[in-house]
Structure formats: structure tokens, C-alpha cells
Amino acid sequence: MKTFHLTIAKVGENLFDGEAMSVSIPGVEGVFQILADHEAFVSELREGVVHVKDAEGRTLEFTVSRGIAEVSSNQATILL
């Protein structure tokens, strides 16, 4: 499966910075999933859980209360 670069960060702390196969994100208009080569966009986040499947196939979870997700050029950044 193809991967993309994912960064999940909050002020002063990097929670994840590496290759991922997928990420499921709680957006304000519903949960959405990002895969490699996803169309570029920006979305506001709502409270929920971000589910990451990393390049080794492990599933990681991050609880979020709000934030922004940005996707472009086979990279995704989630700022909390």
C-alpha cells in the first residue's frame, strides 16, 4: 500500500511525524479518511479521535478537541 507523510503536532510537541498508509480524522462536517495521493484541501476539526495506520501497519490513536487538517502534495499536517 502506498504511503504519505503525516505530521500531527500541537504547540511545542510533535505527536507523530512519519509515513502513514491512512488517517481517519473527525472533521466539522463528519469523519473523513486520507490515503496516499489525496486531493488537496483544508478542514477544521471537531472533538474526536484521529486514527493513524502507520507504514508498518500499526494503528495509533490521538484524541483531539479541535484543530486544522491540511493535505497537499502527498503530505498531511494536523495542527492541534
MODELLER restraints for C-alpha pairs under 7 A, 6 or more apart:
rsr = mdl.restraints
at = mdl.atoms
rsr.add(forms.Gaussian(group=physical.xy_distance, feature=features.Distance(at['CA:1:A'], at['CA:21:A']), mean=6.70, stdev=0.5))
rsr.add(forms.Gaussian(group=physical.xy_distance, feature=features.Distance(at['CA:2:A'], at['CA:21:A']), mean=6.28, stdev=0.5))
rsr.add(forms.Gaussian(group=physical.xy_distance, feature=features.Distance(at['CA:2:A'], at['CA:36:A']), mean=5.86, stdev=0.5))
rsr.add(forms.Gaussian(group=physical.xy_distance, feature=features.Distance(at['CA:3:A'], at['CA:19:A']), mean=5.94, stdev=0.5))
rsr.add(forms.Gaussian(group=physical.xy_distance, feature=features.Distance(at['CA:3:A'], at['CA:20:A']), mean=5.24, stdev=0.5))
rsr.add(forms.Gaussian(group=physical.xy_distance, feature=features.Distance(at['CA:3:A'], at['CA:21:A']), mean=4.57, stdev=0.5))
rsr.add(forms.Gaussian(group=physical.xy_distance, feature=features.Distance(at['CA:3:A'], at['CA:36:A']), mean=5.27, stdev=0.5))
rsr.add(forms.Gaussian(group=physical.xy_distance, feature=features.Distance(at['CA:3:A'], at['CA:55:A']), mean=6.64, stdev=0.5))
rsr.add(forms.Gaussian(group=physical.xy_distance, feature=features.Distance(at['CA:4:A'], at['CA:19:A']), mean=5.46, stdev=0.5))
rsr.add(forms.Gaussian(group=physical.xy_distance, feature=features.Distance(at['CA:4:A'], at['CA:20:A']), mean=5.55, stdev=0.5))
rsr.add(forms.Gaussian(group=physical.xy_distance, feature=features.Distance(at['CA:4:A'], at['CA:21:A']), mean=6.59, stdev=0.5))
rsr.add(forms.Gaussian(group=physical.xy_distance, feature=features.Distance(at['CA:4:A'], at['CA:36:A']), mean=5.08, stdev=0.5))
rsr.add(forms.Gaussian(group=physical.xy_distance, feature=features.Distance(at['CA:4:A'], at['CA:74:A']), mean=5.33, stdev=0.5))
rsr.add(forms.Gaussian(group=physical.xy_distance, feature=features.Distance(at['CA:4:A'], at['CA:75:A']), mean=5.61, stdev=0.5))
rsr.add(forms.Gaussian(group=physical.xy_distance, feature=features.Distance(at['CA:5:A'], at['CA:18:A']), mean=5.58, stdev=0.5))
rsr.add(forms.Gaussian(group=physical.xy_distance, feature=features.Distance(at['CA:5:A'], at['CA:19:A']), mean=4.61, stdev=0.5))
rsr.add(forms.Gaussian(group=physical.xy_distance, feature=features.Distance(at['CA:5:A'], at['CA:20:A']), mean=6.26, stdev=0.5))
rsr.add(forms.Gaussian(group=physical.xy_distance, feature=features.Distance(at['CA:5:A'], at['CA:74:A']), mean=6.69, stdev=0.5))
rsr.add(forms.Gaussian(group=physical.xy_distance, feature=features.Distance(at['CA:5:A'], at['CA:75:A']), mean=4.71, stdev=0.5))
rsr.add(forms.Gaussian(group=physical.xy_distance, feature=features.Distance(at['CA:5:A'], at['CA:76:A']), mean=6.29, stdev=0.5))
rsr.add(forms.Gaussian(group=physical.xy_distance, feature=features.Distance(at['CA:6:A'], at['CA:17:A']), mean=5.76, stdev=0.5))
rsr.add(forms.Gaussian(group=physical.xy_distance, feature=features.Distance(at['CA:6:A'], at['CA:18:A']), mean=5.57, stdev=0.5))
rsr.add(forms.Gaussian(group=physical.xy_distance, feature=features.Distance(at['CA:6:A'], at['CA:19:A']), mean=5.95, stdev=0.5))
rsr.add(forms.Gaussian(group=physical.xy_distance, feature=features.Distance(at['CA:6:A'], at['CA:20:A']), mean=6.23, stdev=0.5))
rsr.add(forms.Gaussian(group=physical.xy_distance, feature=features.Distance(at['CA:6:A'], at['CA:75:A']), mean=5.91, stdev=0.5))
rsr.add(forms.Gaussian(group=physical.xy_distance, feature=features.Distance(at['CA:6:A'], at['CA:76:A']), mean=4.86, stdev=0.5))
rsr.add(forms.Gaussian(group=physical.xy_distance, feature=features.Distance(at['CA:6:A'], at['CA:77:A']), mean=5.87, stdev=0.5))
rsr.add(forms.Gaussian(group=physical.xy_distance, feature=features.Distance(at['CA:7:A'], at['CA:16:A']), mean=5.43, stdev=0.5))
rsr.add(forms.Gaussian(group=physical.xy_distance, feature=features.Distance(at['CA:7:A'], at['CA:17:A']), mean=4.43, stdev=0.5))
rsr.add(forms.Gaussian(group=physical.xy_distance, feature=features.Distance(at['CA:7:A'], at['CA:18:A']), mean=6.66, stdev=0.5))
rsr.add(forms.Gaussian(group=physical.xy_distance, feature=features.Distance(at['CA:7:A'], at['CA:76:A']), mean=6.38, stdev=0.5))
rsr.add(forms.Gaussian(group=physical.xy_distance, feature=features.Distance(at['CA:7:A'], at['CA:77:A']), mean=4.81, stdev=0.5))
rsr.add(forms.Gaussian(group=physical.xy_distance, feature=features.Distance(at['CA:7:A'], at['CA:78:A']), mean=6.18, stdev=0.5))
rsr.add(forms.Gaussian(group=physical.xy_distance, feature=features.Distance(at['CA:8:A'], at['CA:14:A']), mean=6.26, stdev=0.5))
rsr.add(forms.Gaussian(group=physical.xy_distance, feature=features.Distance(at['CA:8:A'], at['CA:15:A']), mean=5.37, stdev=0.5))
rsr.add(forms.Gaussian(group=physical.xy_distance, feature=features.Distance(at['CA:8:A'], at['CA:16:A']), mean=4.97, stdev=0.5))
rsr.add(forms.Gaussian(group=physical.xy_distance, feature=features.Distance(at['CA:8:A'], at['CA:17:A']), mean=6.51, stdev=0.5))
rsr.add(forms.Gaussian(group=physical.xy_distance, feature=features.Distance(at['CA:8:A'], at['CA:77:A']), mean=5.98, stdev=0.5))
rsr.add(forms.Gaussian(group=physical.xy_distance, feature=features.Distance(at['CA:8:A'], at['CA:78:A']), mean=4.71, stdev=0.5))
rsr.add(forms.Gaussian(group=physical.xy_distance, feature=features.Distance(at['CA:8:A'], at['CA:79:A']), mean=6.08, stdev=0.5))
rsr.add(forms.Gaussian(group=physical.xy_distance, feature=features.Distance(at['CA:9:A'], at['CA:15:A']), mean=5.34, stdev=0.5))
rsr.add(forms.Gaussian(group=physical.xy_distance, feature=features.Distance(at['CA:9:A'], at['CA:16:A']), mean=6.91, stdev=0.5))
rsr.add(forms.Gaussian(group=physical.xy_distance, feature=features.Distance(at['CA:9:A'], at['CA:78:A']), mean=6.36, stdev=0.5))
rsr.add(forms.Gaussian(group=physical.xy_distance, feature=features.Distance(at['CA:9:A'], at['CA:79:A']), mean=5.19, stdev=0.5))
rsr.add(forms.Gaussian(group=physical.xy_distance, feature=features.Distance(at['CA:9:A'], at['CA:80:A']), mean=6.11, stdev=0.5))
rsr.add(forms.Gaussian(group=physical.xy_distance, feature=features.Distance(at['CA:10:A'], at['CA:79:A']), mean=5.69, stdev=0.5))
rsr.add(forms.Gaussian(group=physical.xy_distance, feature=features.Distance(at['CA:10:A'], at['CA:80:A']), mean=4.72, stdev=0.5))
rsr.add(forms.Gaussian(group=physical.xy_distance, feature=features.Distance(at['CA:19:A'], at['CA:54:A']), mean=6.16, stdev=0.5))
rsr.add(forms.Gaussian(group=physical.xy_distance, feature=features.Distance(at['CA:19:A'], at['CA:55:A']), mean=5.49, stdev=0.5))
rsr.add(forms.Gaussian(group=physical.xy_distance, feature=features.Distance(at['CA:20:A'], at['CA:52:A']), mean=6.94, stdev=0.5))
rsr.add(forms.Gaussian(group=physical.xy_distance, feature=features.Distance(at['CA:20:A'], at['CA:53:A']), mean=5.83, stdev=0.5))
rsr.add(forms.Gaussian(group=physical.xy_distance, feature=features.Distance(at['CA:20:A'], at['CA:54:A']), mean=4.03, stdev=0.5))
rsr.add(forms.Gaussian(group=physical.xy_distance, feature=features.Distance(at['CA:20:A'], at['CA:55:A']), mean=4.83, stdev=0.5))
rsr.add(forms.Gaussian(group=physical.xy_distance, feature=features.Distance(at['CA:21:A'], at['CA:35:A']), mean=6.24, stdev=0.5))
rsr.add(forms.Gaussian(group=physical.xy_distance, feature=features.Distance(at['CA:21:A'], at['CA:36:A']), mean=6.83, stdev=0.5))
rsr.add(forms.Gaussian(group=physical.xy_distance, feature=features.Distance(at['CA:21:A'], at['CA:53:A']), mean=5.58, stdev=0.5))
rsr.add(forms.Gaussian(group=physical.xy_distance, feature=features.Distance(at['CA:21:A'], at['CA:54:A']), mean=5.60, stdev=0.5))
rsr.add(forms.Gaussian(group=physical.xy_distance, feature=features.Distance(at['CA:21:A'], at['CA:55:A']), mean=5.61, stdev=0.5))
rsr.add(forms.Gaussian(group=physical.xy_distance, feature=features.Distance(at['CA:22:A'], at['CA:33:A']), mean=6.87, stdev=0.5))
rsr.add(forms.Gaussian(group=physical.xy_distance, feature=features.Distance(at['CA:22:A'], at['CA:34:A']), mean=5.58, stdev=0.5))
rsr.add(forms.Gaussian(group=physical.xy_distance, feature=features.Distance(at['CA:22:A'], at['CA:35:A']), mean=4.83, stdev=0.5))
rsr.add(forms.Gaussian(group=physical.xy_distance, feature=features.Distance(at['CA:22:A'], at['CA:52:A']), mean=5.98, stdev=0.5))
rsr.add(forms.Gaussian(group=physical.xy_distance, feature=features.Distance(at['CA:22:A'], at['CA:53:A']), mean=5.26, stdev=0.5))
rsr.add(forms.Gaussian(group=physical.xy_distance, feature=features.Distance(at['CA:23:A'], at['CA:33:A']), mean=5.58, stdev=0.5))
rsr.add(forms.Gaussian(group=physical.xy_distance, feature=features.Distance(at['CA:23:A'], at['CA:34:A']), mean=5.30, stdev=0.5))
rsr.add(forms.Gaussian(group=physical.xy_distance, feature=features.Distance(at['CA:23:A'], at['CA:35:A']), mean=6.96, stdev=0.5))
rsr.add(forms.Gaussian(group=physical.xy_distance, feature=features.Distance(at['CA:23:A'], at['CA:50:A']), mean=6.93, stdev=0.5))
rsr.add(forms.Gaussian(group=physical.xy_distance, feature=features.Distance(at['CA:23:A'], at['CA:51:A']), mean=5.53, stdev=0.5))
rsr.add(forms.Gaussian(group=physical.xy_distance, feature=features.Distance(at['CA:23:A'], at['CA:52:A']), mean=4.43, stdev=0.5))
rsr.add(forms.Gaussian(group=physical.xy_distance, feature=features.Distance(at['CA:23:A'], at['CA:53:A']), mean=6.26, stdev=0.5))
rsr.add(forms.Gaussian(group=physical.xy_distance, feature=features.Distance(at['CA:24:A'], at['CA:31:A']), mean=6.73, stdev=0.5))
rsr.add(forms.Gaussian(group=physical.xy_distance, feature=features.Distance(at['CA:24:A'], at['CA:32:A']), mean=5.65, stdev=0.5))
rsr.add(forms.Gaussian(group=physical.xy_distance, feature=features.Distance(at['CA:24:A'], at['CA:33:A']), mean=4.30, stdev=0.5))
rsr.add(forms.Gaussian(group=physical.xy_distance, feature=features.Distance(at['CA:24:A'], at['CA:34:A']), mean=6.45, stdev=0.5))
rsr.add(forms.Gaussian(group=physical.xy_distance, feature=features.Distance(at['CA:24:A'], at['CA:50:A']), mean=5.63, stdev=0.5))
rsr.add(forms.Gaussian(group=physical.xy_distance, feature=features.Distance(at['CA:24:A'], at['CA:51:A']), mean=5.07, stdev=0.5))
rsr.add(forms.Gaussian(group=physical.xy_distance, feature=features.Distance(at['CA:24:A'], at['CA:52:A']), mean=6.57, stdev=0.5))
rsr.add(forms.Gaussian(group=physical.xy_distance, feature=features.Distance(at['CA:25:A'], at['CA:31:A']), mean=5.45, stdev=0.5))
rsr.add(forms.Gaussian(group=physical.xy_distance, feature=features.Distance(at['CA:25:A'], at['CA:32:A']), mean=5.41, stdev=0.5))
rsr.add(forms.Gaussian(group=physical.xy_distance, feature=features.Distance(at['CA:25:A'], at['CA:33:A']), mean=6.21, stdev=0.5))
rsr.add(forms.Gaussian(group=physical.xy_distance, feature=features.Distance(at['CA:25:A'], at['CA:49:A']), mean=6.98, stdev=0.5))
rsr.add(forms.Gaussian(group=physical.xy_distance, feature=features.Distance(at['CA:25:A'], at['CA:50:A']), mean=4.88, stdev=0.5))
rsr.add(forms.Gaussian(group=physical.xy_distance, feature=features.Distance(at['CA:25:A'], at['CA:51:A']), mean=6.85, stdev=0.5))
rsr.add(forms.Gaussian(group=physical.xy_distance, feature=features.Distance(at['CA:26:A'], at['CA:32:A']), mean=6.55, stdev=0.5))
rsr.add(forms.Gaussian(group=physical.xy_distance, feature=features.Distance(at['CA:26:A'], at['CA:45:A']), mean=5.80, stdev=0.5))
rsr.add(forms.Gaussian(group=physical.xy_distance, feature=features.Distance(at['CA:26:A'], at['CA:46:A']), mean=5.81, stdev=0.5))
rsr.add(forms.Gaussian(group=physical.xy_distance, feature=features.Distance(at['CA:26:A'], at['CA:47:A']), mean=6.93, stdev=0.5))
rsr.add(forms.Gaussian(group=physical.xy_distance, feature=features.Distance(at['CA:26:A'], at['CA:48:A']), mean=5.76, stdev=0.5))
rsr.add(forms.Gaussian(group=physical.xy_distance, feature=features.Distance(at['CA:26:A'], at['CA:49:A']), mean=6.65, stdev=0.5))
rsr.add(forms.Gaussian(group=physical.xy_distance, feature=features.Distance(at['CA:26:A'], at['CA:50:A']), mean=6.69, stdev=0.5))
rsr.add(forms.Gaussian(group=physical.xy_distance, feature=features.Distance(at['CA:27:A'], at['CA:43:A']), mean=6.45, stdev=0.5))
rsr.add(forms.Gaussian(group=physical.xy_distance, feature=features.Distance(at['CA:27:A'], at['CA:44:A']), mean=5.92, stdev=0.5))
rsr.add(forms.Gaussian(group=physical.xy_distance, feature=features.Distance(at['CA:27:A'], at['CA:45:A']), mean=4.29, stdev=0.5))
rsr.add(forms.Gaussian(group=physical.xy_distance, feature=features.Distance(at['CA:27:A'], at['CA:46:A']), mean=5.54, stdev=0.5))
rsr.add(forms.Gaussian(group=physical.xy_distance, feature=features.Distance(at['CA:28:A'], at['CA:44:A']), mean=5.95, stdev=0.5))
rsr.add(forms.Gaussian(group=physical.xy_distance, feature=features.Distance(at['CA:28:A'], at['CA:45:A']), mean=5.33, stdev=0.5))
rsr.add(forms.Gaussian(group=physical.xy_distance, feature=features.Distance(at['CA:28:A'], at['CA:46:A']), mean=5.16, stdev=0.5))
rsr.add(forms.Gaussian(group=physical.xy_distance, feature=features.Distance(at['CA:36:A'], at['CA:74:A']), mean=5.98, stdev=0.5))
rsr.add(forms.Gaussian(group=physical.xy_distance, feature=features.Distance(at['CA:37:A'], at['CA:74:A']), mean=5.01, stdev=0.5))
rsr.add(forms.Gaussian(group=physical.xy_distance, feature=features.Distance(at['CA:38:A'], at['CA:74:A']), mean=6.66, stdev=0.5))
rsr.add(forms.Gaussian(group=physical.xy_distance, feature=features.Distance(at['CA:39:A'], at['CA:72:A']), mean=6.93, stdev=0.5))
rsr.add(forms.Gaussian(group=physical.xy_distance, feature=features.Distance(at['CA:40:A'], at['CA:71:A']), mean=4.95, stdev=0.5))
rsr.add(forms.Gaussian(group=physical.xy_distance, feature=features.Distance(at['CA:40:A'], at['CA:72:A']), mean=4.44, stdev=0.5))
rsr.add(forms.Gaussian(group=physical.xy_distance, feature=features.Distance(at['CA:41:A'], at['CA:70:A']), mean=5.90, stdev=0.5))
rsr.add(forms.Gaussian(group=physical.xy_distance, feature=features.Distance(at['CA:41:A'], at['CA:71:A']), mean=5.38, stdev=0.5))
rsr.add(forms.Gaussian(group=physical.xy_distance, feature=features.Distance(at['CA:41:A'], at['CA:72:A']), mean=6.90, stdev=0.5))
rsr.add(forms.Gaussian(group=physical.xy_distance, feature=features.Distance(at['CA:42:A'], at['CA:69:A']), mean=5.64, stdev=0.5))
rsr.add(forms.Gaussian(group=physical.xy_distance, feature=features.Distance(at['CA:42:A'], at['CA:70:A']), mean=4.42, stdev=0.5))
rsr.add(forms.Gaussian(group=physical.xy_distance, feature=features.Distance(at['CA:42:A'], at['CA:71:A']), mean=6.44, stdev=0.5))
rsr.add(forms.Gaussian(group=physical.xy_distance, feature=features.Distance(at['CA:43:A'], at['CA:68:A']), mean=5.77, stdev=0.5))
rsr.add(forms.Gaussian(group=physical.xy_distance, feature=features.Distance(at['CA:43:A'], at['CA:69:A']), mean=5.26, stdev=0.5))
rsr.add(forms.Gaussian(group=physical.xy_distance, feature=features.Distance(at['CA:43:A'], at['CA:70:A']), mean=6.60, stdev=0.5))
rsr.add(forms.Gaussian(group=physical.xy_distance, feature=features.Distance(at['CA:44:A'], at['CA:67:A']), mean=5.97, stdev=0.5))
rsr.add(forms.Gaussian(group=physical.xy_distance, feature=features.Distance(at['CA:44:A'], at['CA:68:A']), mean=4.58, stdev=0.5))
rsr.add(forms.Gaussian(group=physical.xy_distance, feature=features.Distance(at['CA:44:A'], at['CA:69:A']), mean=6.39, stdev=0.5))
rsr.add(forms.Gaussian(group=physical.xy_distance, feature=features.Distance(at['CA:45:A'], at['CA:66:A']), mean=5.11, stdev=0.5))
rsr.add(forms.Gaussian(group=physical.xy_distance, feature=features.Distance(at['CA:45:A'], at['CA:67:A']), mean=4.95, stdev=0.5))
rsr.add(forms.Gaussian(group=physical.xy_distance, feature=features.Distance(at['CA:45:A'], at['CA:68:A']), mean=5.54, stdev=0.5))
rsr.add(forms.Gaussian(group=physical.xy_distance, feature=features.Distance(at['CA:45:A'], at['CA:69:A']), mean=6.99, stdev=0.5))
rsr.add(forms.Gaussian(group=physical.xy_distance, feature=features.Distance(at['CA:46:A'], at['CA:65:A']), mean=6.05, stdev=0.5))
rsr.add(forms.Gaussian(group=physical.xy_distance, feature=features.Distance(at['CA:46:A'], at['CA:66:A']), mean=4.93, stdev=0.5))
rsr.add(forms.Gaussian(group=physical.xy_distance, feature=features.Distance(at['CA:47:A'], at['CA:64:A']), mean=5.40, stdev=0.5))
rsr.add(forms.Gaussian(group=physical.xy_distance, feature=features.Distance(at['CA:47:A'], at['CA:65:A']), mean=3.97, stdev=0.5))
rsr.add(forms.Gaussian(group=physical.xy_distance, feature=features.Distance(at['CA:47:A'], at['CA:66:A']), mean=5.60, stdev=0.5))
rsr.add(forms.Gaussian(group=physical.xy_distance, feature=features.Distance(at['CA:48:A'], at['CA:63:A']), mean=5.89, stdev=0.5))
rsr.add(forms.Gaussian(group=physical.xy_distance, feature=features.Distance(at['CA:48:A'], at['CA:64:A']), mean=5.43, stdev=0.5))
rsr.add(forms.Gaussian(group=physical.xy_distance, feature=features.Distance(at['CA:48:A'], at['CA:65:A']), mean=6.43, stdev=0.5))
rsr.add(forms.Gaussian(group=physical.xy_distance, feature=features.Distance(at['CA:49:A'], at['CA:61:A']), mean=6.42, stdev=0.5))
rsr.add(forms.Gaussian(group=physical.xy_distance, feature=features.Distance(at['CA:49:A'], at['CA:62:A']), mean=5.55, stdev=0.5))
rsr.add(forms.Gaussian(group=physical.xy_distance, feature=features.Distance(at['CA:49:A'], at['CA:63:A']), mean=4.44, stdev=0.5))
rsr.add(forms.Gaussian(group=physical.xy_distance, feature=features.Distance(at['CA:49:A'], at['CA:64:A']), mean=5.83, stdev=0.5))
rsr.add(forms.Gaussian(group=physical.xy_distance, feature=features.Distance(at['CA:50:A'], at['CA:61:A']), mean=5.61, stdev=0.5))
rsr.add(forms.Gaussian(group=physical.xy_distance, feature=features.Distance(at['CA:50:A'], at['CA:62:A']), mean=5.09, stdev=0.5))
rsr.add(forms.Gaussian(group=physical.xy_distance, feature=features.Distance(at['CA:50:A'], at['CA:63:A']), mean=6.29, stdev=0.5))
rsr.add(forms.Gaussian(group=physical.xy_distance, feature=features.Distance(at['CA:51:A'], at['CA:59:A']), mean=6.77, stdev=0.5))
rsr.add(forms.Gaussian(group=physical.xy_distance, feature=features.Distance(at['CA:51:A'], at['CA:60:A']), mean=5.82, stdev=0.5))
rsr.add(forms.Gaussian(group=physical.xy_distance, feature=features.Distance(at['CA:51:A'], at['CA:61:A']), mean=4.74, stdev=0.5))
rsr.add(forms.Gaussian(group=physical.xy_distance, feature=features.Distance(at['CA:51:A'], at['CA:62:A']), mean=6.72, stdev=0.5))
rsr.add(forms.Gaussian(group=physical.xy_distance, feature=features.Distance(at['CA:52:A'], at['CA:59:A']), mean=5.52, stdev=0.5))
rsr.add(forms.Gaussian(group=physical.xy_distance, feature=features.Distance(at['CA:52:A'], at['CA:60:A']), mean=5.06, stdev=0.5))
rsr.add(forms.Gaussian(group=physical.xy_distance, feature=features.Distance(at['CA:52:A'], at['CA:61:A']), mean=6.29, stdev=0.5))
rsr.add(forms.Gaussian(group=physical.xy_distance, feature=features.Distance(at['CA:53:A'], at['CA:59:A']), mean=4.55, stdev=0.5))
rsr.add(forms.Gaussian(group=physical.xy_distance, feature=features.Distance(at['CA:53:A'], at['CA:60:A']), mean=6.47, stdev=0.5))
rsr.add(forms.Gaussian(group=physical.xy_distance, feature=features.Distance(at['CA:64:A'], at['CA:80:A']), mean=6.97, stdev=0.5))
rsr.add(forms.Gaussian(group=physical.xy_distance, feature=features.Distance(at['CA:66:A'], at['CA:80:A']), mean=6.19, stdev=0.5))
rsr.add(forms.Gaussian(group=physical.xy_distance, feature=features.Distance(at['CA:67:A'], at['CA:79:A']), mean=5.50, stdev=0.5))
rsr.add(forms.Gaussian(group=physical.xy_distance, feature=features.Distance(at['CA:67:A'], at['CA:80:A']), mean=4.37, stdev=0.5))
rsr.add(forms.Gaussian(group=physical.xy_distance, feature=features.Distance(at['CA:68:A'], at['CA:78:A']), mean=5.75, stdev=0.5))
rsr.add(forms.Gaussian(group=physical.xy_distance, feature=features.Distance(at['CA:68:A'], at['CA:79:A']), mean=5.32, stdev=0.5))
rsr.add(forms.Gaussian(group=physical.xy_distance, feature=features.Distance(at['CA:68:A'], at['CA:80:A']), mean=6.71, stdev=0.5))
rsr.add(forms.Gaussian(group=physical.xy_distance, feature=features.Distance(at['CA:69:A'], at['CA:77:A']), mean=5.69, stdev=0.5))
rsr.add(forms.Gaussian(group=physical.xy_distance, feature=features.Distance(at['CA:69:A'], at['CA:78:A']), mean=4.39, stdev=0.5))
rsr.add(forms.Gaussian(group=physical.xy_distance, feature=features.Distance(at['CA:69:A'], at['CA:79:A']), mean=6.44, stdev=0.5))
rsr.add(forms.Gaussian(group=physical.xy_distance, feature=features.Distance(at['CA:70:A'], at['CA:76:A']), mean=5.67, stdev=0.5))
rsr.add(forms.Gaussian(group=physical.xy_distance, feature=features.Distance(at['CA:70:A'], at['CA:77:A']), mean=5.25, stdev=0.5))
rsr.add(forms.Gaussian(group=physical.xy_distance, feature=features.Distance(at['CA:70:A'], at['CA:78:A']), mean=6.49, stdev=0.5))
rsr.add(forms.Gaussian(group=physical.xy_distance, feature=features.Distance(at['CA:71:A'], at['CA:77:A']), mean=6.46, stdev=0.5))
